[in-house]
Amino acid sequence: FSTEGGYVLGQPVFSPCGKTVVYTGWDAGAGGEMPRRLGAIYCFQRPCKIYSSPVSELLGQLGNPSNEEETFNGDTPFYCITPDDRLARSPRFSKPSGGTSKLAYLCNTKGFDTHGGCMALHVSDWDMSKGLLISDSKKCVVDVVQLPGERGDETEIAGIKFPGL
């Protein structure tokens, strides 16, 4: 995982506990799935996942400006939060409550081949004391809706069938 051509990092957000930064990493051409760099403005299908890194490690590297080349040992530890999703982006945290917070994000497990497609809304629980995602807490709030009314529940908003995300 490198910022030197393999991935482009963006959409950073600090966890409510302040121990971790959560961000999106897009395959920028050297991650194995994309043959070249593509812009994100029109290419929503570019493979991306959500990662987290401990803030203490990042601050440690920033706080040691002496002879950067000798002290830099590679990338800061990072953890993939969405390993099973082909597309995952836009992480956001809820207000903490009872020692946990919710991490919400858009994702699509299969991905899509066109320049735009439907995403699902997922949430996972975040442990405030550890600054980590709670294992097996992933829940789908709104699944992928390919066509309005496809869910079968005839949900309407202002007289229009729910179009999905």
DSSP file (Angstrom, degrees, kcal/mol; ACC not computed):
  #  RESIDUE AA STRUCTURE BP1 BP2  ACC     N-H-->O    O-->H-N    N-H-->O    O-->H-N    TCO  KAPPA ALPHA  PHI   PSI    X-CA   Y-CA   Z-CA
    1    1 A F              0   0    0      0, 0.0     2,-0.3     0, 0.0    74,-0.2   0.000 360.0 360.0 360.0 115.3    0.0    0.0    0.0
    2    2 A S      > -     0   0    0     73,-0.1     5,-1.3     1,-0.1     4,-0.2  -0.970 360.0-142.1-142.1 152.6    1.8    3.1   -1.2
    3    3 A T  T   5S+     0   0    0     -2,-0.3     2,-0.7     1,-0.2     6,-0.1   0.375  84.9  93.7 -90.3   3.1    1.1    6.7   -2.1
    4    4 A E  T   5S-     0   0    0      1,-0.1    -1,-0.2     4,-0.0     4,-0.1  -0.294 119.1 -54.0 -93.5  48.9    3.7    6.4   -4.9
    5    5 A G  T   5S+     0   0    0     -2,-0.7    25,-0.6     2,-0.4    26,-0.2   0.109 120.5  87.2 112.0 -22.4    1.3    5.4   -7.7
    6    6 A G  T   5S+     0   0    0      1,-0.2    22,-2.3    -4,-0.2    24,-0.5   0.894  97.4   9.2 -79.5 -40.3   -0.6    2.4   -6.4
    7    7 A Y  E   < -A   27   0A   0     -5,-1.3     2,-0.5    20,-0.2    -2,-0.4  -0.965  58.8-140.4-140.4 153.2   -3.4    4.1   -4.6
    8    8 A V  E     -A   26   0A   0     18,-2.4    18,-3.1    -2,-0.3     2,-0.4  -0.977  24.0-150.1-113.5 129.0   -4.9    7.5   -4.2
    9    9 A L  E     +A   25   0A   0     -2,-0.5     2,-0.3    16,-0.2    16,-0.2  -0.785  30.6 135.5-103.1 141.4   -6.1    8.4   -0.7
   10   10 A G  E     +A   24   0A   0     14,-2.4    14,-2.9    -2,-0.4    -2,-0.0  -0.952  35.6  60.7-165.1-177.7   -9.0   10.7    0.1
   11   11 A Q  E     -     0   0A   0     -2,-0.3    -1,-0.1    12,-0.2     2,-0.1   0.858  65.7-173.9  54.3  44.2  -12.1   11.5    2.1
   12   12 A P  E     +     0   0A   0      0, 0.0     2,-0.3     0, 0.0    11,-0.2  -0.397   9.6 175.6 -70.8 144.7  -10.3   11.3    5.5
   13   13 A V  E     -A   22   0A   0      9,-2.4     9,-3.1    -2,-0.1     2,-0.3  -0.979  27.0-126.3-146.5 134.8  -12.3   11.5    8.7
   14   14 A F  E     -A   21   0A   0     -2,-0.3     7,-0.2     7,-0.2    79,-0.1  -0.589  30.4-113.8 -79.3 141.1  -11.1   11.2   12.3
   15   15 A S    >   -     0   0    0      5,-2.9     3,-1.9    -2,-0.3     5,-0.1  -0.399  30.7-110.4 -66.7 153.1  -12.9    8.7   14.5
   16   16 A P  T 3  S+     0   0    0      0, 0.0    -1,-0.1     0, 0.0    -2,-0.1   0.779 119.9  56.3 -58.9 -26.4  -14.9   10.3   17.3
   17   17 A C  T 3  S-     0   0    0    110,-0.1    -2,-0.0     3,-0.0   111,-0.0   0.653 105.8-131.3 -79.7 -14.1  -12.4    8.9   19.8
   18   18 A G  S <  S+     0   0    0     -3,-1.9     3,-0.1     2,-0.2    -1,-0.0   0.520  80.0 106.4  79.8   5.3   -9.5   10.6   18.0
   19   19 A K  S    S+     0   0    0    109,-0.1    36,-2.6     1,-0.1    37,-0.5   0.651  77.7  35.6 -89.5 -16.4   -7.4    7.5   17.9
   20   20 A T  E     - B   0  54A   0     34,-0.3    -5,-2.9    35,-0.1     2,-0.5  -0.970  61.0-144.6-141.2 147.9   -7.8    6.7   14.2
   21   21 A V  E     -AB  14  53A   0     32,-2.5    32,-2.1    -2,-0.3     2,-0.4  -0.970  19.9-158.9-110.8 132.8   -8.2    8.3   10.8
   22   22 A V  E     +AB  13  52A   0     -9,-3.1    -9,-2.4    -2,-0.5     2,-0.3  -0.912  21.8 160.3-112.5 137.2  -10.5    6.5    8.4
   23   23 A Y  E     - B   0  51A   0     28,-2.4    28,-3.1    -2,-0.4     2,-0.4  -0.947  38.8-105.3-152.6 165.9  -10.2    7.1    4.7
   24   24 A T  E     -AB  10  50A   0    -14,-2.9   -14,-2.4    -2,-0.3     2,-0.5  -0.817  25.2-159.3 -98.2 138.3  -11.0    5.9    1.2
   25   25 A G  E     -AB   9  49A   0     24,-2.8    24,-1.8    -2,-0.4     2,-0.4  -0.971   7.7-160.7-119.4 115.7   -8.2    4.3   -0.9
   26   26 A W  E     -AB   8  48A   0    -18,-3.1   -18,-2.4    -2,-0.5     2,-0.4  -0.783  26.8-113.5 -96.7 137.6   -8.8    4.2   -4.7
   27   27 A D  E     -A    7   0A   0     20,-2.8   -20,-0.2    -2,-0.4   -21,-0.1  -0.563  32.8-172.6 -64.1 120.9   -6.8    1.9   -7.0
   28   28 A A        -     0   0    0    -22,-2.3   -21,-0.2    -2,-0.4    -1,-0.1   0.160  60.1 -68.6-108.9  17.4   -4.8    4.3   -9.1
   29   29 A G  S    S+     0   0    0    -23,-0.4     3,-0.2     7,-0.1   -23,-0.2   0.108 125.7  64.5 124.7 -25.1   -3.3    1.9  -11.6
   30   30 A A  S    S+     0   0    0    -25,-0.6   -24,-0.2   -24,-0.5   -23,-0.1   0.320  74.0  90.0-112.8   7.6   -0.9   -0.2   -9.7
   31   31 A G  S    S-     0   0    0    -25,-0.4    -1,-0.1   -26,-0.2   -25,-0.1   0.475 103.8-106.1 -83.9  -1.4   -3.3   -2.0   -7.4
   32   32 A G  S    S+     0   0    0      2,-0.4    -2,-0.0    -3,-0.2    -1,-0.0   0.111 105.6  66.5 105.5 -23.2   -3.9   -4.8   -9.8
   33   33 A E  S    S+     0   0    0      1,-0.1    -3,-0.0    14,-0.1    -6,-0.0   0.697  89.4  60.0-107.3 -22.1   -7.3   -4.0  -11.2
   34   34 A M        -     0   0    0      1,-0.1    -2,-0.4    13,-0.1    -3,-0.2  -0.923  62.1-154.1-112.9 129.3   -6.9   -0.8  -13.1
   35   35 A P  S    S-     0   0    0      0, 0.0     2,-0.3     0, 0.0    -1,-0.1   0.726  78.2  -0.3 -73.1 -20.6   -4.6   -0.5  -16.1
   36   36 A R  S    S-     0   0    0     -6,-0.0     2,-0.2     0, 0.0    -7,-0.1  -0.970  91.1 -71.2-158.2 169.3   -4.1    3.3  -15.6
   37   37 A R        -     0   0    0     -2,-0.3     2,-0.4    -8,-0.1    -9,-0.1  -0.472  47.1-171.2 -69.2 135.3   -5.0    6.2  -13.5
   38   38 A L        -     0   0    0     -2,-0.2     2,-0.1     5,-0.1    -4,-0.0  -0.962  25.8-109.7-126.4 145.8   -8.6    7.4  -13.9
   39   39 A G     >  -     0   0    0     -2,-0.4     4,-0.9     1,-0.1     3,-0.4  -0.462  16.7-140.6 -73.3 146.5  -10.2   10.5  -12.5
   40   40 A A  T  4 S+     0   0    0      1,-0.2    -1,-0.1     2,-0.2     6,-0.1   0.671  88.8  78.4 -80.5 -17.5  -12.8   10.1   -9.8
   41   41 A I  T  4 S+     0   0    0      1,-0.2    -1,-0.2     2,-0.1     3,-0.1   0.872 115.9  11.6 -64.2 -36.6  -15.2   12.7  -11.1
   42   42 A Y  T  4 S+     0   0    0     -3,-0.4     2,-0.7     1,-0.1    -1,-0.2   0.486 117.5  73.2-116.3  -6.7  -16.6   10.5  -13.8
   43   43 A C    ><  +     0   0    0     -4,-0.9     3,-1.2     1,-0.2    -1,-0.1  -0.645  43.2 155.4-114.1  74.9  -15.3    7.1  -12.9
   44   44 A F  T 3   +     0   0    0     71,-1.4    -1,-0.2    -2,-0.7    72,-0.1   0.621  68.0  70.8 -72.5 -11.9  -17.2    5.9   -9.9
   45   45 A Q  T 3   +     0   0    0     69,-0.2    -1,-0.2    -3,-0.2    67,-0.2   0.461  65.7 121.5 -86.3   0.2  -16.5    2.3  -10.8
   46   46 A R  S <  S-     0   0    0     -3,-1.2   -18,-0.0    -7,-0.1   -12,-0.0  -0.469  77.9-102.1 -64.2 127.8  -12.8    2.5   -9.9
   47   47 A P        +     0   0    0      0, 0.0   -20,-2.8     0, 0.0     2,-0.3  -0.233  55.0 164.9 -54.0 132.8  -12.1   -0.1   -7.2
   48   48 A C  E     -Bc  26  87A   0     38,-1.6    40,-0.9   -22,-0.2     2,-0.3  -0.994  17.3-171.9-151.1 150.5  -11.9    1.5   -3.8
   49   49 A K  E     -B   25   0A   0    -24,-1.8   -24,-2.8    -2,-0.3     2,-0.5  -0.894  27.9-110.3-136.6 165.4  -12.0    0.4   -0.2
   50   50 A I  E     -B   24   0A   0     -2,-0.3    31,-3.0   -26,-0.2    32,-1.1  -0.874  37.3-177.4-103.6 133.7  -12.1    2.0    3.2
   51   51 A Y  E     -BD  23  80A   0    -28,-3.1   -28,-2.4    -2,-0.5     2,-0.3  -0.796  13.8-150.8-123.7 163.2   -9.0    1.9    5.4
   52   52 A S  E     -BD  22  79A   0     27,-2.0    27,-2.3    -2,-0.3   -30,-0.2  -0.986   8.5-172.9-134.5 149.8   -8.0    3.0    8.9
   53   53 A S  E     -B   21   0A   0    -32,-2.1   -32,-2.5    -2,-0.3     2,-0.2  -0.998  32.9-106.5-139.0 140.9   -4.7    4.0   10.4
   54   54 A P  E  >  -B   20   0A   0      0, 0.0     4,-1.5     0, 0.0     3,-0.4  -0.486  20.3-143.5 -68.0 132.6   -3.8    4.8   14.0
   55   55 A V  H  > S+     0   0    0    -36,-2.6     4,-3.0     1,-0.2     5,-0.3   0.855  97.3  63.4 -63.8 -36.0   -3.2    8.5   14.6
   56   56 A S  H  > S+     0   0    0    -37,-0.5     4,-1.9     1,-0.2    -1,-0.2   0.878 103.5  48.1 -59.5 -38.2   -0.4    7.9   17.0
   57   57 A E  H  > S+     0   0    0     -3,-0.4     4,-1.8     2,-0.2    -1,-0.2   0.914 112.4  48.4 -67.8 -42.8    1.7    6.3   14.2
   58   58 A L  H  X S+     0   0    0     -4,-1.5     4,-2.2     1,-0.2    -2,-0.2   0.922 112.7  47.7 -63.5 -43.9    1.0    9.1   11.8
   59   59 A L  H  X S+     0   0    0     -4,-3.0     4,-2.4     1,-0.2    -1,-0.2   0.860 107.6  57.3 -66.0 -34.9    1.9   11.7   14.5
   60   60 A G  H  < S+     0   0    0     -4,-1.9     4,-0.3    -5,-0.3    -1,-0.2   0.905 109.5  44.4 -61.3 -42.0    5.1    9.8   15.3
   61   61 A Q  H >< S+     0   0    0     -4,-1.8     3,-0.8     1,-0.2    -2,-0.2   0.894 115.7  46.9 -70.1 -39.5    6.3   10.0   11.7
   62   62 A L  H 3< S+     0   0    0     -4,-2.2    -2,-0.2     1,-0.2    -1,-0.2   0.823 108.0  57.3 -70.8 -30.2    5.3   13.7   11.4
   63   63 A G  T 3< S+     0   0    0     -4,-2.4    -1,-0.2     1,-0.2    -2,-0.2   0.486  96.3  66.7 -80.1  -2.8    7.0   14.6   14.7
   64   64 A N    <   +     0   0    0     -3,-0.8    -1,-0.2    -4,-0.3     7,-0.1  -0.659  54.2 158.7-118.4  74.7   10.3   13.3   13.6
   65   65 A P    >   +     0   0    0      0, 0.0     3,-0.6     0, 0.0     2,-0.3   0.590  36.3 114.3 -75.7  -9.1   11.5   15.6   10.9
   66   66 A S  T 3  S-     0   0    0      1,-0.2     5,-0.2    -3,-0.1     4,-0.0  -0.475  95.0 -21.8 -70.3 124.2   15.2   14.8   11.2
   67   67 A N  T >> S-     0   0    0     -2,-0.3     4,-1.6     1,-0.1     3,-1.0   0.913  70.6-163.6  43.6  71.8   16.6   13.0    8.2
   68   68 A E  H <> S+     0   0    0     -3,-0.6     4,-1.9     1,-0.3    -1,-0.1   0.819  81.1  58.9 -53.1 -39.4   13.3   11.7    6.7
   69   69 A E  H 34 S+     0   0    0      1,-0.2    -1,-0.3     2,-0.2    -2,-0.1   0.855 108.6  44.4 -65.3 -34.2   14.9    9.2    4.4
   70   70 A E  H <4 S+     0   0    0     -3,-1.0    -1,-0.2     1,-0.2    -2,-0.2   0.844 118.0  42.3 -78.0 -33.4   16.7    7.3    7.2
   71   71 A T  H  < S+     0   0    0     -4,-1.6     2,-0.6    -5,-0.2    -2,-0.2   0.676  89.0  97.7 -89.7 -16.8   13.7    7.2    9.6
   72   72 A F     <  +     0   0    0     -4,-1.9     3,-0.1    -5,-0.2   -11,-0.0  -0.616  45.0 179.0 -78.3 118.9   11.0    6.4    7.1
   73   73 A N        -     0   0    0     -2,-0.6     2,-0.3     1,-0.4    -1,-0.1   0.075  52.5 -86.7-105.9  22.5   10.3    2.6    7.2
   74   74 A G  S    S-     0   0    0      2,-0.0    -1,-0.4     0, 0.0     2,-0.1  -0.727  82.4  -2.6 106.9-160.4    7.5    2.5    4.6
   75   75 A D  S    S-     0   0    0     -2,-0.3     3,-0.1   -74,-0.2   -73,-0.1  -0.358  71.9-108.9 -73.4 146.6    3.8    2.9    5.0
   76   76 A T        -     0   0    0      1,-0.1    -1,-0.1    -2,-0.1   -18,-0.0  -0.395  54.9 -81.3 -63.0 147.4    2.2    3.5    8.4
   77   77 A P        -     0   0    0      0, 0.0     2,-0.3     0, 0.0    -1,-0.1  -0.267  58.5-178.0 -53.4 137.2    0.1    0.5    9.5
   78   78 A F        -     0   0    0    -25,-0.2     2,-0.4    -3,-0.1   -25,-0.2  -0.966  16.4-152.5-138.5 155.0   -3.2    0.5    7.8
   79   79 A Y  E     -D   52   0A   0    -27,-2.3   -27,-2.0    -2,-0.3     2,-0.6  -0.995  17.6-130.3-132.3 129.5   -6.2   -1.8    8.1
   80   80 A C  E     -D   51   0A   0     -2,-0.4   -29,-0.3   -29,-0.2    -2,-0.0  -0.703  20.0-175.1 -81.3 119.4   -8.8   -2.5    5.4
   81   81 A I  S    S+     0   0    0    -31,-3.0   -30,-0.2    -2,-0.6    -1,-0.2   0.744  80.9  39.7 -83.7 -26.6  -12.3   -2.1    6.9
   82   82 A T    >   +     0   0    0    -32,-1.1     3,-1.3     1,-0.1    -1,-0.2  -0.466  63.5 150.3-123.3  59.6  -14.1   -3.2    3.8
   83   83 A P  T 3  S+     0   0    0      0, 0.0    -1,-0.1     0, 0.0    -2,-0.1   0.767  74.7  51.1 -66.2 -24.4  -12.2   -6.2    2.3
   84   84 A D  T 3  S+     0   0    0     -3,-0.2     2,-0.5     2,-0.0    -2,-0.1   0.454  93.4  85.9 -93.8  -0.4  -15.3   -7.9    0.8
   85   85 A D    <   -     0   0    0     -3,-1.3    24,-0.2     1,-0.1     3,-0.2  -0.867  59.5-158.7-104.1 131.0  -16.6   -4.8   -1.0
   86   86 A R  S    S+     0   0    0     22,-0.7   -38,-1.6    23,-0.6     2,-0.4   0.883  89.6  28.4 -71.3 -37.9  -15.3   -4.0   -4.5
   87   87 A L  E    S+cE  48 108A   0     21,-2.1    21,-2.5   -40,-0.2     2,-0.3  -0.990  71.0 155.6-125.4 124.8  -16.4   -0.3   -4.1
   88   88 A A  E     + E   0 107A   0    -40,-0.9     2,-0.3    -2,-0.4   -63,-0.2  -0.950  15.6 139.0-148.9 127.5  -16.6    1.4   -0.7
   89   89 A R  E     + E   0 106A   0     17,-2.5    17,-2.2    -2,-0.3   -39,-0.1  -0.923  34.5  56.6-155.7 176.4  -16.3    5.1   -0.1
   90   90 A S  E     -     0   0A   0     -2,-0.3    -1,-0.2    15,-0.2     2,-0.1   0.925  60.5-162.6  59.9  56.5  -17.6    8.1    1.8
   91   91 A P  E     +     0   0A   0      0, 0.0     2,-0.3     0, 0.0    14,-0.2  -0.457  13.3 174.3 -70.3 139.8  -17.0    7.1    5.5
   92   92 A R  E     - E   0 104A   0     12,-2.4    12,-3.3    -2,-0.1     2,-0.3  -0.995  19.4-140.4-144.9 142.6  -18.9    9.1    8.1
   93   93 A F  E     - E   0 103A   0     -2,-0.3    10,-0.2    10,-0.2     2,-0.2  -0.773  10.6-139.7-103.8 148.3  -19.2    8.6   11.9
   94   94 A S        -     0   0    0      8,-2.2     3,-0.1    -2,-0.3    -1,-0.0  -0.456  43.4 -76.3 -90.1 172.3  -22.3    9.1   14.1
   95   95 A K        -     0   0    0     -2,-0.2     7,-0.2     1,-0.1    -1,-0.1  -0.472  59.2-103.7 -65.2 140.2  -22.2   10.7   17.5
   96   96 A P        +     0   0    0      0, 0.0     2,-0.3     0, 0.0     5,-0.2  -0.356  43.0 176.3 -66.6 147.7  -20.9    8.3   20.1
   97   97 A S  B >   -F  100   0A   0      3,-3.2     3,-1.2    -3,-0.1    -3,-0.0  -0.905  63.1  -7.3-154.1 123.2  -23.3    6.6   22.5
   98   98 A G  T 3  S-     0   0    0     -2,-0.3     3,-0.1     1,-0.2     0, 0.0   0.832 128.7 -50.7  63.1  34.8  -22.6    4.0   25.1
   99   99 A G  T 3  S+     0   0    0      1,-0.2    29,-2.2    28,-0.1    30,-0.5   0.470 123.3  82.3  84.4   1.2  -18.9    3.5   24.2
  100  100 A T  E <   -FG  97 127A   0     -3,-1.2    -3,-3.2    27,-0.2     2,-0.3  -0.911  52.7-165.3-133.2 164.0  -19.6    3.0   20.5
  101  101 A S  E     - G   0 126A   0     25,-1.6    25,-3.1    -2,-0.3     2,-0.5  -0.891  26.2-114.4-135.1 165.8  -20.2    5.0   17.4
  102  102 A K  E     - G   0 125A   0     -2,-0.3    -8,-2.2    23,-0.2     2,-0.6  -0.901  16.0-153.4-106.2 134.7  -21.5    4.0   14.0
  103  103 A L  E     -EG  93 124A   0     21,-3.2    21,-1.8    -2,-0.5     2,-0.3  -0.941  17.8-169.1-103.5 115.7  -19.4    4.1   10.9
  104  104 A A  E     +EG  92 123A   0    -12,-3.3   -12,-2.4    -2,-0.6     2,-0.3  -0.828  13.8 158.2-105.6 144.8  -21.6    4.6    7.8
  105  105 A Y  E     - G   0 122A   0     17,-2.2    17,-2.7    -2,-0.3     2,-0.3  -0.988  39.2-110.8-159.3 159.2  -20.4    4.3    4.2
  106  106 A L  E     +EG  89 121A   0    -17,-2.2   -17,-2.5    -2,-0.3     2,-0.3  -0.754  45.1 162.5 -92.2 141.0  -21.6    3.6    0.7
  107  107 A C  E     -EG  88 120A   0     13,-2.3    13,-3.6    -2,-0.3     2,-0.3  -0.991  32.3-160.8-155.1 162.3  -20.6    0.3   -0.9
  108  108 A N  E     -E   87   0A   0    -21,-2.5   -21,-2.1    -2,-0.3   -22,-0.7  -0.911  10.4-159.4-145.3 116.5  -21.2   -2.1   -3.7
  109  109 A T  S    S+     0   0    0     -2,-0.3   -23,-0.6   -24,-0.2    -1,-0.1   0.886  93.5  34.3 -66.3 -40.8  -19.9   -5.7   -3.2
  110  110 A K  S    S-     0   0    0      1,-0.2    -1,-0.2   -25,-0.1     2,-0.1   0.776  98.1-148.0 -86.2 -27.8  -19.9   -6.6   -6.9
  111  111 A G        -     0   0    0    -24,-0.1     2,-0.3     7,-0.1    -1,-0.2  -0.307  13.6-105.7  82.5-177.2  -19.1   -3.2   -8.4
  112  112 A F        -     0   0    0    -67,-0.2     5,-0.1     2,-0.1    -4,-0.0  -0.982   4.8-139.2-149.6 157.1  -20.4   -2.0  -11.7
  113  113 A D  S    S+     0   0    0     -2,-0.3   -68,-0.1     3,-0.1     4,-0.1   0.632  77.3  76.2 -95.4 -16.2  -18.9   -1.6  -15.2
  114  114 A T  S    S-     0   0    0      2,-0.2   -69,-0.2     1,-0.1    -2,-0.1  -0.257  96.6 -96.3 -89.2-179.0  -20.4    1.7  -16.3
  115  115 A H  S    S+     0   0    0    -71,-0.1   -71,-1.4   -72,-0.1     2,-0.3   0.547 106.6  22.1 -77.8  -5.9  -19.4    5.2  -15.1
  116  116 A G        +     0   0    0    -73,-0.1     2,-0.3   -72,-0.1    -2,-0.2  -0.985  68.0 155.7-155.2 152.5  -22.1    5.3  -12.5
  117  117 A G        -     0   0    0     -2,-0.3     2,-0.2    48,-0.1    -5,-0.1  -0.946  42.8 -68.8-164.3-179.3  -24.2    2.7  -10.6
  118  118 A C        -     0   0    0     -2,-0.3     2,-0.3    -7,-0.1    -7,-0.1  -0.568  40.3-160.6 -88.3 146.4  -26.1    2.1   -7.4
  119  119 A M        -     0   0    0     -2,-0.2    46,-0.6    24,-0.1    26,-0.3  -0.851  11.3-132.2-121.2 157.9  -24.6    1.8   -4.0
  120  120 A A  E     -G  107   0A   0    -13,-3.6   -13,-2.3    -2,-0.3     2,-0.6  -0.730  18.9-126.8-101.9 158.3  -25.8    0.4   -0.7
  121  121 A L  E     +GH 106 142A   0     21,-2.7    20,-2.8    -2,-0.3    21,-1.5  -0.943  33.7 179.1-107.2 118.3  -25.6    2.1    2.6
  122  122 A H  E     -GH 105 140A   0    -17,-2.7   -17,-2.2    -2,-0.6     2,-0.3  -0.842  11.9-162.5-116.7 154.1  -23.9    0.1    5.3
  123  123 A V  E     -GH 104 139A   0     16,-2.4    16,-2.8    -2,-0.3     2,-0.3  -0.978   4.6-174.0-131.9 149.5  -23.1    0.7    9.0
  124  124 A S  E     -G  103   0A   0    -21,-1.8   -21,-3.2    -2,-0.3     2,-0.3  -0.967  30.4-107.5-136.2 152.9  -20.6   -0.9   11.3
  125  125 A D  E     -G  102   0A   0      9,-0.3     9,-2.9    -2,-0.3     2,-0.5  -0.609  27.6-151.3 -82.9 142.4  -20.1   -0.4   15.0
  126  126 A W  E     -GI 101 133A   0    -25,-3.1   -25,-1.6    -2,-0.3     2,-0.7  -0.967  11.3-135.0-117.8 124.4  -16.9    1.4   16.1
  127  127 A D  E  >> -GI 100 132A   0      5,-3.0     4,-2.1    -2,-0.5     5,-1.1  -0.695  13.6-163.1 -80.7 113.0  -15.3    0.7   19.5
  128  128 A M  T  45S+     0   0    0    -29,-2.2    -1,-0.2    -2,-0.7   -28,-0.1   0.827  85.7  52.7 -68.7 -32.9  -14.4    4.1   21.1
  129  129 A S  T  45S+     0   0    0    -30,-0.5    -1,-0.2     1,-0.2   -29,-0.1   0.849 121.3  30.4 -73.8 -32.6  -12.0    2.7   23.7
  130  130 A K  T  45S-     0   0    0      2,-0.2    -2,-0.2    -3,-0.1    -1,-0.2   0.661  97.1-130.8 -98.5 -19.5   -9.9    0.7   21.1
  131  131 A G  T  <5 +     0   0    0     -4,-2.1     2,-0.3     1,-0.3    -3,-0.2   0.867  69.0 114.9  69.6  35.8  -10.4    3.0   18.1
  132  132 A L  E   <S-I  127   0A   0     -5,-1.1    -5,-3.0  -112,-0.0    -1,-0.3  -0.926  73.7 -97.4-136.6 158.3  -11.3    0.0   16.0
  133  133 A L  E     -I  126   0A   0     -2,-0.3     2,-0.6    -7,-0.2    -7,-0.2  -0.523  42.2-117.7 -69.7 140.0  -14.2   -1.5   14.0
  134  134 A I    >   -     0   0    0     -9,-2.9     3,-1.2    -2,-0.2    -9,-0.3  -0.737  36.8-112.3 -83.1 122.7  -16.1   -4.1   16.0
  135  135 A S  T 3  S+     0   0    0     -2,-0.6    -1,-0.1     1,-0.2   -10,-0.0  -0.159  92.8   8.5 -56.1 144.1  -15.9   -7.4   14.1
  136  136 A D  T 3  S+     0   0    0      1,-0.1    -1,-0.2    -3,-0.0    -2,-0.0   0.745  91.9 116.3  57.7  29.4  -19.0   -8.8   12.5
  137  137 A S    <   +     0   0    0     -3,-1.2     2,-0.1   -12,-0.2    -2,-0.1   0.382  35.2 128.0-104.7   3.7  -21.0   -5.7   13.2
  138  138 A K        +     0   0    0    -14,-0.2     2,-0.4    -4,-0.1   -14,-0.2  -0.395  33.5 178.3 -66.2 130.5  -21.6   -4.8    9.5
  139  139 A K  E     -H  123   0A   0    -16,-2.8   -16,-2.4    -2,-0.1     2,-0.6  -0.990  28.5-128.9-134.1 142.9  -25.3   -4.2    8.7
  140  140 A C  E     +H  122   0A   0     -2,-0.4   -18,-0.2   -18,-0.2     3,-0.2  -0.826  24.3 176.1 -91.0 118.6  -27.0   -3.1    5.4
  141  141 A V  E    S+     0   0A   0    -20,-2.8     2,-0.4    -2,-0.6   -19,-0.2   0.891  78.8  11.4 -86.8 -48.4  -29.3   -0.2    6.0
  142  142 A V  E    S-H  121   0A   0    -21,-1.5   -21,-2.7    23,-0.0    -1,-0.3  -0.972  80.9-147.5-132.9 117.3  -30.3    0.3    2.4
  143  143 A D        -     0   0    0     -2,-0.4    22,-0.3   -23,-0.2     2,-0.1  -0.243  41.5 -70.5 -77.0 170.2  -29.4   -2.4   -0.1
  144  144 A V        -     0   0    0    -26,-0.1     2,-0.6    20,-0.1    -1,-0.2  -0.413  46.6-162.1 -60.9 130.5  -28.6   -1.7   -3.8
  145  145 A V        +     0   0    0    -26,-0.3   -26,-0.1     1,-0.1    -1,-0.1  -0.951  11.9 179.8-118.6 108.2  -31.7   -0.6   -5.7
  146  146 A Q  S    S+     0   0    0     -2,-0.6    -1,-0.1     1,-0.2    -2,-0.0   0.877  72.5  21.7 -76.6 -38.0  -31.2   -1.0   -9.5
  147  147 A L  S >  S-     0   0    0     15,-0.0     3,-2.3     0, 0.0     4,-0.3  -0.985  92.2 -99.0-131.6 140.9  -34.7    0.2  -10.5
  148  148 A P  T 3  S+     0   0    0      0, 0.0    13,-0.1     0, 0.0    14,-0.1  -0.328 112.4  17.5 -55.8 135.6  -37.2    2.4   -8.6
  149  149 A G  T >  S+     0   0    0     13,-0.9     3,-1.4     6,-0.2     5,-0.3   0.405  88.9 122.0  82.6  -2.2  -39.9    0.2   -7.0
  150  150 A E  T <   +     0   0    0     -3,-2.3    -1,-0.0    12,-0.3    -5,-0.0   0.757  58.7  71.3 -64.5 -26.1  -37.6   -2.9   -7.3
  151  151 A R  T 3  S-     0   0    0     -4,-0.3    -1,-0.3    11,-0.2    -6,-0.0   0.705 101.1-130.5 -67.6 -17.1  -37.7   -3.6   -3.6
  152  152 A G  S <  S+     0   0    0     -3,-1.4    -2,-0.1     3,-0.1    -1,-0.1   0.449  85.0  99.1  85.2  -1.2  -41.3   -4.7   -3.9
  153  153 A D  S    S-     0   0    0      2,-0.1     3,-0.1     0, 0.0    -3,-0.1   0.431  84.1-131.6 -99.4   1.5  -42.5   -2.5   -1.0
  154  154 A E        -     0   0    0     -5,-0.3     2,-0.1     1,-0.2    -4,-0.0   0.773  37.1-178.3  56.1  28.7  -43.8    0.3   -3.2
  155  155 A T        -     0   0    0      7,-0.1     7,-2.3     6,-0.1     2,-0.4  -0.385   2.7-171.0 -60.4 130.6  -42.0    2.9   -1.1
  156  156 A E  E     -J  161   0B   0      5,-0.3     2,-0.5    -3,-0.1     5,-0.3  -0.967  18.2-163.9-127.8 144.2  -42.7    6.4   -2.4
  157  157 A I  E >  S-J  160   0B   0      3,-3.1     3,-1.5    -2,-0.4    -2,-0.0  -0.984  85.2 -15.8-125.6 117.5  -41.2    9.7   -1.5
  158  158 A A  T 3  S-     0   0    0     -2,-0.5    -1,-0.1     1,-0.3     3,-0.1   0.860 131.2 -52.4  54.9  38.5  -43.2   12.7   -2.7
  159  159 A G  T 3  S+     0   0    0      1,-0.2     2,-0.4     0, 0.0    -1,-0.3   0.498 117.9 110.7  80.7   4.0  -45.2   10.4   -5.0
  160  160 A I  E <  S-J  157   0B   0     -3,-1.5    -3,-3.1     0, 0.0    -1,-0.2  -0.932  74.8-111.2-114.1 134.7  -42.0    9.0   -6.6
  161  161 A K  E     -J  156   0B   0     -2,-0.4    -5,-0.3    -5,-0.3    -6,-0.1  -0.346  50.4 -87.3 -61.2 141.8  -40.9    5.4   -6.1
  162  162 A F        -     0   0    0     -7,-2.3   -13,-0.9     1,-0.2   -12,-0.3  -0.287  39.0-161.2 -55.5 119.3  -37.7    5.2   -4.1
  163  163 A P        -     0   0    0      0, 0.0    -1,-0.2     0, 0.0   -18,-0.1   0.551  29.9-129.6 -84.1  -6.3  -34.8    5.5   -6.5
  164  164 A G              0   0    0      1,-0.2   -20,-0.1   -20,-0.1   -44,-0.1  -0.344 360.0 360.0  85.5-173.7  -32.1    4.0   -4.3
  165  165 A L              0   0    0    -46,-0.6    -1,-0.2   -22,-0.3   -45,-0.1   0.399 360.0 360.0-104.4 360.0  -28.7    5.5   -3.6
